Amino acid sequence: MAGVPFPSNLLPSDGSPEWLNKSDNAWQLMAATLVGLQSVPGLIILYGGAVKKKWAVNSAFMTLYAFACVFFCWVIWGYRMSFGDRLLPFWGKPALALDEKYLFKQAFLGAFPIATMVYFQCVFAAITLILIAGALLGRMNFYAWMLFVPLWLTFSYTITAFSIWSPNGFLSKLGIIDYSGGYVIHLSSGVAGFTAAYWVGPRLNKDRERFPPNNLLLMLAGAGLLWMGWTGFNGGDPYSVGLDASLAVLNTHACTATSLLTWVFLDVIFFRKPSVIGAVQGMITGLVCITPAAGVVQGWAALIMGLFSGSIPWFTMMVIHKRSKLLQKVDDTMAVLHTHAIAGSLGGILTGLFAEPKLNYLFYGAYSKYVGLLYGIQMNIASTGFRQIGIQLLGILFVIFVNVISTSLICLLIRVFVPLRMSEEDMEIGDEAAHGEEAYAIWGQGDKLENSSSKYASSLYEDVEVAATKKNKRSSQIEMM
């Protein structure tokens, strides 16, 4: 209002230009950090606890390395290839995102600087690579992984991110709805992980047959960080702290809880036991399914999506996968094909069905372009709803095509220089062979002590034998006295 002075903390200044909304900027930085915590330490803990003990260090380190490597590449070329000036209809021009003249400009969406957007989008890119790692745990050569991360970020992630999320991308212009990464992150990581697993090859037969988690409670702690971190994952994508952010957060947790319960009930009905690992899988599929729709569907739709995400991936994993010789040939360690590719595709299709025009307007600023099929039929514009379904399906086909081709070419290139898979001998040993380190200063994979490959366990066994021999000698001496 004219004539009413602003409080001094709200007045524009060199460090706070007129276009900057301090509350939105603060929430965006917080949301980005929540997403970062999903990876470090969230997925470090989840992977480290979910695998066999001999792979705990390797699995956790693959996550940590990917997070650091993506951050480095992102600020040098990755961000602007994903969100910068157009090079091709599906790709941006590589350029630095390091200079304050660029970083202090207003972001392409939201009332905050590009620096905040670079950080926010970076943690999304990082978790995508980390999800791919889930398919490769327990055998990938770490040197090959060191090459895979920057190559896949550059020649796969930036293509899908630009095409779907950048205002200049061709699918973005068509009107695809991917609220927070059901396509860009989850479908991409699921397809790329499964494809990479094919090229890398399987774990040892005995590891495929028996791969018990070394610490279920640790795995649950990581899963908890993943779930709660999704508050920033979906709540940060309206790029403001408005009504849409609140709805996105509520829908996220409602869908996830429904999905987890559905998965557990199916386990009880068909296997007579509620599985903790199954509950985590149901949690993940719920989080993934709601991601493309979080802020553009009503609460009742989120619950329906939870029912589907807890049942369809369960069926594909527990029934179809076990009956398919083709699927069983590929060793997908953490089942990312089902938990991310199938759940992400399911979420994208259901988004095209349930997307509400008013909520799309709050997010996209347009009524006519984004209409779910159910609302299109209700509003007598069914053709618009069918068009939305068609665009969602086109997006799925595009992401699958890009990731199968790019991931295959990257794996073929890497194996020219280093093996994709560790040697059989090193896979027998695990962490100690790959890194010279072990997760725990104890022995065993459920085997007898004398069969352990651990140097520590061997030396400890020798100490026990020596102590027993001395004790027997003392007992003999006492008896003689």
Solvent accessible surface area in square Angstrom, and as a share of the most:
residue,aa,sasa,rsa
1,M,202,0.90
2,A,108,0.84
3,G,83,0.80
4,V,92,0.53
5,P,116,0.73
6,F,130,0.54
7,P,76,0.48
8,S,98,0.63
9,N,98,0.50
10,L,98,0.49
11,L,86,0.43
12,P,69,0.43
13,S,67,0.43
14,D,157,0.81
15,G,69,0.67
16,S,13,0.08
17,P,43,0.27
18,E,150,0.67
19,W,80,0.28
20,L,32,0.16
21,N,61,0.32
22,K,95,0.40
23,S,63,0.41
24,D,12,0.06
25,N,28,0.14
26,A,61,0.47
27,W,47,0.17
28,Q,0,0.00
29,L,72,0.36
30,M,93,0.42
31,A,0,0.00
32,A,0,0.00
33,T,52,0.30
34,L,37,0.19
35,V,0,0.00
36,G,8,0.08
37,L,70,0.35
38,Q,0,0.00
39,S,0,0.00
40,V,45,0.26
41,P,50,0.31
42,G,0,0.00
43,L,4,0.02
44,I,36,0.18
45,I,39,0.20
46,L,4,0.02
47,Y,7,0.03
48,G,7,0.07
49,G,0,0.00
50,A,11,0.09
51,V,0,0.00
52,K,17,0.07
53,K,26,0.11
54,K,15,0.06
55,W,0,0.00
56,A,6,0.05
57,V,30,0.17
58,N,0,0.00
59,S,0,0.00
60,A,21,0.17
61,F,79,0.33
62,M,1,0.00
63,T,0,0.00
64,L,84,0.42
65,Y,44,0.17
66,A,0,0.00
67,F,41,0.17
68,A,62,0.48
69,C,19,0.11
70,V,0,0.00
71,F,74,0.31
72,F,127,0.53
73,C,4,0.02
74,W,0,0.00
75,V,27,0.16
76,I,49,0.25
77,W,70,0.25
78,G,0,0.00
79,Y,3,0.01
80,R,54,0.20
81,M,11,0.05
82,S,0,0.00
83,F,16,0.07
84,G,11,0.10
85,D,92,0.48
86,R,114,0.42
87,L,87,0.43
88,L,72,0.36
89,P,55,0.34
90,F,72,0.30
91,W,44,0.15
92,G,0,0.00
93,K,97,0.41
94,P,77,0.48
95,A,36,0.28
96,L,100,0.50
97,A,2,0.02
98,L,98,0.49
99,D,80,0.41
100,E,93,0.42
101,K,153,0.65
102,Y,39,0.15
103,L,31,0.16
104,F,135,0.56
105,K,118,0.50
106,Q,84,0.37
107,A,7,0.06
108,F,67,0.28
109,L,86,0.43
110,G,28,0.26
111,A,25,0.20
112,F,0,0.00
113,P,21,0.13
114,I,15,0.07
115,A,35,0.28
116,T,4,0.03
117,M,0,0.00
118,V,10,0.05
119,Y,62,0.23
120,F,1,0.00
121,Q,2,0.01
122,C,1,0.00
123,V,2,0.01
124,F,2,0.01
125,A,0,0.00
126,A,0,0.00
127,I,1,0.00
128,T,0,0.00
129,L,0,0.00
130,I,0,0.00
131,L,8,0.04
132,I,0,0.00
133,A,0,0.00
134,G,0,0.00
135,A,0,0.00
136,L,0,0.00
137,L,0,0.00
138,G,1,0.01
139,R,0,0.00
140,M,1,0.00
141,N,20,0.10
142,F,22,0.09
143,Y,145,0.55
144,A,0,0.00
145,W,0,0.00
146,M,75,0.33
147,L,73,0.36
148,F,0,0.00
149,V,0,0.00
150,P,30,0.19
151,L,44,0.22
152,W,0,0.00
153,L,0,0.00
154,T,17,0.10
155,F,93,0.39
156,S,0,0.00
157,Y,0,0.00
158,T,0,0.00
159,I,21,0.11
160,T,0,0.00
161,A,0,0.00
162,F,0,0.00
163,S,0,0.00
164,I,8,0.04
165,W,39,0.14
166,S,0,0.00
167,P,66,0.42
168,N,58,0.30
169,G,0,0.00
170,F,63,0.26
171,L,0,0.00
172,S,25,0.16
173,K,108,0.46
174,L,66,0.33
175,G,0,0.00
176,I,5,0.03
177,I,0,0.00
178,D,5,0.03
179,Y,2,0.01
180,S,0,0.00
181,G,0,0.00
182,G,0,0.00
183,Y,1,0.00
184,V,0,0.00
185,I,0,0.00
186,H,0,0.00
187,L,2,0.01
188,S,0,0.00
189,S,0,0.00
190,G,0,0.00
191,V,14,0.08
192,A,0,0.00
193,G,0,0.00
194,F,36,0.15
195,T,16,0.09
196,A,0,0.00
197,A,1,0.01
198,Y,133,0.51
199,W,69,0.24
200,V,6,0.04
201,G,15,0.14
202,P,50,0.31
203,R,22,0.08
204,L,13,0.07
205,N,114,0.58
206,K,106,0.45
207,D,0,0.00
208,R,85,0.31
209,E,146,0.65
210,R,138,0.50
211,F,39,0.16
212,P,48,0.30
213,P,37,0.23
214,N,41,0.21
215,N,52,0.27
216,L,72,0.36
217,L,141,0.70
218,L,68,0.34
219,M,6,0.03
220,L,71,0.36
221,A,52,0.40
222,G,0,0.00
223,A,4,0.03
224,G,33,0.32
225,L,64,0.32
226,L,3,0.02
227,W,53,0.19
228,M,111,0.49
229,G,4,0.04
230,W,3,0.01
231,T,33,0.19
232,G,0,0.00
233,F,0,0.00
234,N,0,0.00
235,G,0,0.00
236,G,0,0.00
237,D,6,0.03
238,P,21,0.13
239,Y,19,0.07
240,S,36,0.23
241,V,74,0.43
242,G,33,0.32
243,L,146,0.73
244,D,11,0.06
245,A,8,0.06
246,S,76,0.49
247,L,41,0.20
248,A,0,0.00
249,V,37,0.21
250,L,123,0.61
251,N,1,0.01
252,T,0,0.00
253,H,45,0.20
254,A,29,0.22
255,C,0,0.00
256,T,0,0.00
257,A,39,0.30
258,T,24,0.14
259,S,0,0.00
260,L,39,0.19
261,L,93,0.46
262,T,19,0.11
263,W,0,0.00
264,V,28,0.16
265,F,121,0.50
266,L,32,0.16
267,D,3,0.02
268,V,61,0.35
269,I,100,0.51
270,F,122,0.51
271,F,98,0.41
272,R,188,0.68
273,K,151,0.64
274,P,91,0.57
275,S,44,0.29
276,V,63,0.36
277,I,74,0.37
278,G,4,0.04
279,A,19,0.15
280,V,10,0.06
281,Q,27,0.12
282,G,0,0.00
283,M,6,0.02
284,I,17,0.08
285,T,0,0.00
286,G,0,0.00
287,L,0,0.00
288,V,0,0.00
289,C,0,0.00
290,I,0,0.00
291,T,0,0.00
292,P,0,0.00
293,A,0,0.00
294,A,0,0.00
295,G,0,0.00
296,V,0,0.00
297,V,0,0.00
298,Q,63,0.28
299,G,32,0.31
300,W,123,0.43
301,A,0,0.00
302,A,0,0.00
303,L,86,0.43
304,I,58,0.29
305,M,0,0.00
306,G,0,0.00
307,L,97,0.48
308,F,82,0.34
309,S,0,0.00
310,G,0,0.00
311,S,35,0.22
312,I,64,0.33
313,P,0,0.00
314,W,14,0.05
315,F,98,0.41
316,T,17,0.10
317,M,22,0.10
318,M,42,0.19
319,V,31,0.18
320,I,76,0.38
321,H,36,0.16
322,K,119,0.51
323,R,198,0.72
324,S,27,0.17
325,K,169,0.72
326,L,134,0.67
327,L,35,0.17
328,Q,74,0.33
329,K,150,0.63
330,V,11,0.06
331,D,3,0.02
332,D,16,0.08
333,T,22,0.13
334,M,43,0.19
335,A,16,0.12
336,V,3,0.02
337,L,27,0.14
338,H,4,0.02
339,T,3,0.02
340,H,9,0.04
341,A,6,0.04
342,I,44,0.22
343,A,0,0.00
344,G,1,0.01
345,S,20,0.13
346,L,21,0.10
347,G,0,0.00
348,G,0,0.00
349,I,66,0.33
350,L,12,0.06
351,T,0,0.00
352,G,0,0.00
353,L,46,0.23
354,F,11,0.05
355,A,0,0.00
356,E,25,0.11
357,P,10,0.06
358,K,120,0.51
359,L,19,0.09
360,N,0,0.00
361,Y,96,0.37
362,L,86,0.43
363,F,47,0.20
364,Y,68,0.26
365,G,53,0.51
366,A,32,0.25
367,Y,119,0.45
368,S,93,0.60
369,K,70,0.29
370,Y,17,0.07
371,V,1,0.01
372,G,0,0.00
373,L,23,0.11
374,L,73,0.36
375,Y,30,0.12
376,G,0,0.00
377,I,95,0.48
378,Q,137,0.61
379,M,95,0.42
380,N,138,0.71
381,I,63,0.32
382,A,35,0.27
383,S,88,0.57
384,T,31,0.18
385,G,0,0.00
386,F,121,0.50
387,R,107,0.39
388,Q,2,0.01
389,I,30,0.15
390,G,35,0.34
391,I,11,0.06
392,Q,0,0.00
393,L,77,0.38
394,L,79,0.39
395,G,0,0.00
396,I,15,0.08
397,L,118,0.59
398,F,33,0.14
399,V,0,0.00
400,I,65,0.33
401,F,132,0.55
402,V,15,0.09
403,N,0,0.00
404,V,60,0.34
405,I,82,0.41
406,S,13,0.08
407,T,0,0.00
408,S,18,0.12
409,L,112,0.56
410,I,9,0.05
411,C,0,0.00
412,L,61,0.30
413,L,89,0.44
414,I,1,0.01
415,R,125,0.46
416,V,110,0.63
417,F,143,0.60
418,V,38,0.22
419,P,88,0.55
420,L,9,0.05
421,R,65,0.24
422,M,17,0.08
423,S,55,0.35
424,E,89,0.40
425,E,120,0.54
426,D,52,0.27
427,M,0,0.00
428,E,83,0.37
429,I,65,0.33
430,G,0,0.00
431,D,3,0.01
432,E,41,0.18
433,A,40,0.31
434,A,35,0.27
435,H,42,0.19
436,G,56,0.54
437,E,102,0.46
438,E,62,0.28
439,A,41,0.32
440,Y,68,0.26
441,A,78,0.60
442,I,102,0.52
443,W,106,0.37
444,G,18,0.17
445,Q,47,0.21
446,G,74,0.71
447,D,84,0.43
448,K,140,0.59
449,L,34,0.17
450,E,102,0.46
451,N,104,0.53
452,S,22,0.14
453,S,69,0.45
454,S,5,0.03
455,K,155,0.66
456,Y,105,0.40
457,A,0,0.00
458,S,52,0.33
459,S,53,0.34
460,L,51,0.25
461,Y,73,0.28
462,E,100,0.45
463,D,87,0.45
464,V,84,0.48
465,E,87,0.39
466,V,80,0.46
467,A,59,0.46
468,A,49,0.38
469,T,68,0.40
470,K,115,0.49
471,K,128,0.54
472,N,96,0.49
473,K,124,0.52
474,R,134,0.49
475,S,51,0.33
476,S,56,0.36
477,Q,108,0.48
478,I,123,0.62
479,E,145,0.65
480,M,168,0.75
481,M,195,0.87
